[in-house]
């Protein structure tokens, strides 16, 4: 589990470094065009995978335990064939029917770029599928090597060769192809230990699970990803799209990253263990909330203070106007996470169908607000749409999911204490008024950790529940001791 956490940290860092490099290589107009296509491609890749990645995580361990080596191989063939069929159909529908409409809404260069991205998308989709097979086989080292190869190749090509959006798309595809080769070699080694002929594949069961999980993933993407990028592109100049996408970049990635890493390194595994005994579910959710917000609170407050200088330092003075939007998104970030732990309740009670219905309603609200506010107010209409969507989604999630088990509730007092301990980090905004962006950012980052630790100690932030949470994380003993010592326990 700790290895998966490290892999998540590396993947986040590599993807963010690559995103910064892409912004730096393209001017604002070209980056805005790329941002529109990249957002659509992310959704298209999920359609191509068609939930196959989740199916691999669900069924590979089951087949391995039963000695079904043949079933694992048949599952791989089925999911790859499914990916290729959906990709061919999606690309054909766009090329033969939708490209003209897309060119009319946006422009011809953007439409052509999307066709190129769709043509190369299977390389990325295939990598995601292979990664899940290796995760199911607990081959974290192989994934790390593949991620390193993918990043090194793509980053090198972007820095040395790519100077147009099409070049960037090709560079990322070549990186994914190199990663695919590394993953295939590792997967072949992992499968060599499986029985040659054993087990049958429950095709209907796999397909039902795969397709249903795809809908949940797609709807979640619409709610949490910057779909505003695409709608902005239909109503404003691509330079405005670029500014919005850059402003959302860091907060959006953090919004994805913190829950994912905490889930990976053990909080979720602890919670799942507790769900075996339903009476322990409230304690599991309580631990997850504490782990989530003890990290999120200081990041959100510090980000709201330093988001402006962070944007200028990373992306250049051309995006200075994006700074205030970035700060706003950091302030909004904790809002969406308020209901995130309830996913554990849904899974524990096997109510995934309910989650899909809720996500469908929330996705409709999100797109509706985008269409209502963006044409009139542009980039700040998009920000308002995100804020209203997050607020409504949290209210819906807490109301609907809270009724599944009324003994489960967020630890509101603990969450408020975490934000109270993080409040002094808002002072980091002061140096930004008289120092240049890089100097203010460096000073803020240097002061942030000691300032938060002092505040946390003064407020006695690490009580018995937090100590239990730290003990539950599968961290190396020295790391756990260092965390306790820093928090004064």
Buried (B, 14 or more C-beta within 10 A) or exposed (E): BBBBBBBBBBBBEBBBBBBBBBBBBBEBBBBBBBBBBBBBBBBBBBBBBBBBBBBBBBBBBBBBEEEBBBBBBBBBEBBBEBBBEBBEEBBEEBEEEBBEEBBEEBBEBBBBBBBBBBBBBBBBBBBBBBBBBBBBBEBBEBBBBBBBBBBBBBBBBBBEEBEBBBBBBBBBBBBBBBBBEBBBEBBEEBBEEBBEEBBEBBEEEBBEBBBBBBBBBBBBBBBBBBBBBBBBBBBBBBBBBBBBBBBBBBBBBBBBBBBBBBBBBBBBBBBEEBBEEEEEBBBBBBBBBBBBBBBBBBBBBBBBBBBBBBBBBBBBEBBBBBBBBBBBBBBBBBBBBBBBBBBBBBBBBEBBEBBBEBBBBBBEBBBEBBBBBBBEEBBBBBBBBBBBBBBBBBEBBBEBBBEBBEEBEBBEEBBEBBBBBBBBBEEBBEBBEEBEBEBBBBBBEEBBEEBBBEBBBEEEBBEEBBBBBBEBBBBEEEEBEEBBEBBEB
